[in-house]
Amino acid sequence: MHQPFRLVPPALLAFSLVLLFAGCGEKPRHDDEAPPLGPNGKPLPVLHAQDTFSDGKLVAEITLSRGWGKGGFKPAPIPGLPSPDDEDSEDKKITPEMIDALQHRRSESPLPPVMLWLKLTSAAKEPIKVEIVDFKSELGDFAVQPDHVTLGPGETARPDPMISRLGVTSTEIPVTVSLRINGNKEVRVLTLRPVAGDGT
């Protein structure tokens, strides 16, 4: 395990904070209300995909839309890293883990985040147990939460939305979804495409 530095030289602390707040902060913009742009330079439309599992007993839908924020994103603070307004910053310890976190932040896309929603609807006549095993695409490999749901006839489950900061490079995005339904695993590839008539 890495050992923390005993004391941060003021110059190193200042350099680290510049990396965090200049390279990883909220992206400057002229219009705070501007939506994220798609790969064609136009506002990103809502993307949607749908397919069935278990011989039509379960309907899966995925929707992609803009995430939180207004044209940029502000990352969560790195634990232990002082802010520029911290009066005791010269006494703070900078660990190699903090440096790694700063470098990772700089590798993220400056594009606004997007949000993926999964919706599961039962078309069965009896309760079904569903485990969400995998949810993968070029936007990330997500751990869906909650990953186990039980649906009665006609019931719908909407797990927590998933946030991607990798940037949208296409308006056709295959998403591989693996579900275990009443103990039987099934895999489908749902391709996200623009919703017809969406003028976003």
N, C-alpha and C positions, 0 to 999 in steps of 0.2 A: 504494500500500500504506500502511496506517495506520502512523504513527510512535508508538512507546510513550512514555508520560509518563516524564519523567526520574526523578521520585521521587513516591511515594505519600504524600499527607498522611495522618497517622494517622486522622483522622476519616473520610476516604474509604475507607481500607482497612477500618476497622471496619464501615462501612455495607455494603461489598461482601460481607464475610464474613457479616453478618447475613442478607443476601439469599440467600446460598448455603446456609447451614446452617439457617435458619429456614424459608425458602420452598421449598428443594429437597431437604432431607434426608429421612430415613425418616419416614413418616407415623406419628404416635403412635397407639397402639392399645391396647385393653384385653385382647385375646386374641391372643397371638402365633400361635396355631394356626388362627385363623379364615381360611377360604378367601375368595377374592375374591367379591364379590356380582355377580349378573347384573342385567339391567335391571329385573327384577321384585322386586328386593330380597332374593331368595333366593340361596343359594350357587350360583355359576356351574357349570352342568353341563359335561361334556365334549361338545364339538361335533364332528361328523364329516361328511365329504362324500366321494363317490366317483364317478368317471366313467371312460370309456375313450377312448383316442385310437387313431388309425391303424387303423380298422376292427376294434377290439377287441384289437389286438396289444400295447397298453400300457394298464395300469390305473393311474390316478392316485388317490391318497387324501390327504385333508387332515384333520388332527386339531387341534383347539384345546383347550388345557388351561391351567391356571394356570401362571404363570411361576415363576422363582425368587423367594425372599423369603417372608415370612409375613405377608401383609396390607399390605405397603408395599414400596417399593423405595428403595435407596440408590444414587444416580447415581455414575458414575465421576468421580474428581476432575478438575477443569479444570487442564490443564498450566500450571504456573507460578504458580497461585494459592496463596498460603500458607494454612495451616490456623490455627485460633485458638491452637494450641499452639506455633506457630513463633516462636522467640525473636527471629529476625531479621526479623520481618514489616515493621518500619518501613522497612527498606532494600529491600523488594521493589518491583518495577515492575509496575504494572497497565496492561495494554494495552486498547485498544478492543475487540480480539477477545475478551478475557476478559469484558468488560462485555456484549458480545453473547451470549456463551455463558450468562452468568447470566440474562439476560432470556429466552433460549430455554428454559432449565430451568424457569422460573416458568410458562411457557405449557403445559408438559406436564401430563397428567392426574395427579392425586394417587392415582388408582386403582391397585391392584396390577397388575403387568405380566402379560400372557398370552403363551403360547408356541404358535406354529404349526409343525406338523410336516408335511412333504411326503414321501410314500412313492410310489415308482414301481416297478411290477412288470411284467416282460416276460411276455407270453403268446404271443410269437412263436416260430417254429421256428428262426429264425436270429438272429444278433446284431443289435442295433439301437443306433444312436447317437442320443442325446437331448440337445438343448440347451434349457435352461430360459430362455426369452426374457423373459417377464414373469410377475409374481405380484402381483396388485393386489387390494385390498379397502378397505373403510372403516377397516380397522386399519392400513393403510399400503401403500406401494408398495415391495416388497422386492426386493433383489438377492440371489437365492438362491445359496448357495455350497456345493459346487462347482456351476457352471452347465452343465457338460458331463459326461455319464456314458455309458458303453457297457455295455449289458446283454446277457448271454447268455440263452438260453432258460430261463425260470423264475427268473431272478435278480432281486433287489430292490436298489434304491438308496434311501438315506435321507439327503438333504442336511442340512446343519446347520440346527437349529431357528431360527426367526425370532421375535424378541421385539417385542411391541407394547405401548406405554404410552399409547395413545390412548383406552383405555376401551371396554368392550363395551356397546353400547347396544341390542342386539337378540340374540335367540337364533336368528335366521335371517340369516346373513351371506353374501352372494354373493362369491365369490372368482374373479376372472378369471385363468385360467392359459393362457399361450401357450407352446407347445412346438414345437421344430423337430425332427422325427423323420426320420432319414435324408434330411435336406435339405428336407423338406416341413413348412411351418408350419401348425399347427392351433391354434385357440382354443376353449376351453370355459369355461363359467361353472359352477363347482361351488358349491352352496349349503350352507354349514355349518348343521346342525341338531342338536338334542340327541340323544345316543345313547339308544336305547330302553332303559328300565330303569335308567338312570344315576341314582343317588341321591345324588350328591355335593352 
